[in-house]
Amino acid sequence: MKLSPPFCAAVMCCTLSLLLPRAASSQDFSSLDKDLSALESLIQDTLENSGEQQKQLDDLRKNLIESGILIGNYESIITERENLLRDLQERLAEMSETYRKQSALSARYERSSRFWRTFTLIAVPAAALLSGGIVFALK
């Protein structure tokens, strides 16, 4: 924060207006000189503090800009990861559907396989007995 020249002049005028009656009444110019030196020192310290505060404000502004950039980067990373999660959910849903279909096919195959196994165990010996009986009967 910079102090404007009119402000500095106003501060000096106020200080001088406070010091002049005292100096005029006591005619003590050495104390007036000390007061002016103290005022000068105070103004110099104020200006230095203002410079330091301005530097701190600039540093803070720079840090805020960098933080904004980092936040923007994090937001883009989060958005990218959300998209990846959506893709993974879609793939998982597709894989789940495929597994469900394969399970249904496997169960159907198991029933069919059981039927043909039972049929084969019964039909082959029955056919052999039947054809043997027919051949025996024809002889």
Helices and strands as residue ranges (DSSP letters): H 5-26, H 29-138
